[in-house]
Amino acid sequence: MGGQMTEMLKGTLEGIVLAILSMQPAYGYEITARLRETGFSDIAEGTVYALLVRIEHRGLVDVEKHPSEKGPPRKVYSLNAQGREYLEEFWKTWDFLADRLGQLHEGGR
């Protein structure tokens, strides 16, 4: 799956991270850990942190700084109303694409 998986994830990782945040607020490392627990083991922490910066700048999440036992405060991300709207649209798009791909897949057998 290698390269093809990487390319497909580029277009969906934002929605996946927002879906994780829709369950509960989290900081970057927690999000990366949840991704890995879910089977996305090849996603680098740097990729997640860059994505978090993008979704913060786009206003899809709220950020609070929480003290850390080690080092600087942690940024805890939570999905806000704009992020929930975006995630809802993501799932509608996902359902549309999954349906069409399923039709193509079944037609090719």
Helices and strands as residue ranges (DSSP letters): H 2-23, E 26-27, H 28-37, H 45-57, E 61-66, E 74-79, H 81-107
